Amino acid sequence: MAQKAALDDWDRLYLFYERASRAFYLHKRRAQALKHCATIKPVLRKLASQHKSSISVQTAAALFWHVRGDLNRAMRHRESEISLLRTCRRLSPHGLEHVLKLC
């Protein structure tokens, strides 16, 4: 039987976002989303300290704090995410869609 490859921190972050956003926004299951938050906290903290200007990190952090009920923190991360997207749009000669394909 083939062995599964270990997930790196970025894979864990993307998986968290997929699962938690589906549970929280689509199915309205906050308790399930909170379980995902508990598992991602150390990974999110590590990536945030190393990659503060990552759109993906800011997006996941906004969801993390929204699920946990801290709307002020969630809004700060959402504002940071929007600011990074505006910067990318301004700097990219091909437009924001091109930049997002690279993320």
Residue, then its C-alpha position, 0 to 999 in steps of 0.5 A: m500500500a502506498q504511503k501518504a506524503a506528509l503535509d507541509d505547513w502550507d498544505r495544512l493551512y489550505l486544508f484548514y481553510e477549505r474545511a473550516s470555511r465549508a463548516f462555518y459558512l456553508h453548513k453553519r457548524r461553528a463547533q466543527a469549524l472550531k475543531h479545525c481552528a484548534t488544530i491549525k493554531p500552531v501552524l498559523r502562528k508559525l506561518a504568520s511570524q515568517h510570512k506576515s505579508s502572505i495573502s493566504v496567511q491573512t485570509a486564513a487568520a481572518l477566518f480563524w478569528h471570525v470562527r473564534g468570535d473575535l471580530n476585531r482581529a478578524m477585521r484587522h486580518r481582512e483589512s491586511e488581506i485587502s491591502l495586500l491584494r491592492t498592492c499586488r494589483r497595483l504592481s502587476p502589469h497583468g492584473l490581479e487575476h494573474v497574481l492570484k494564479l501565482c499565489 
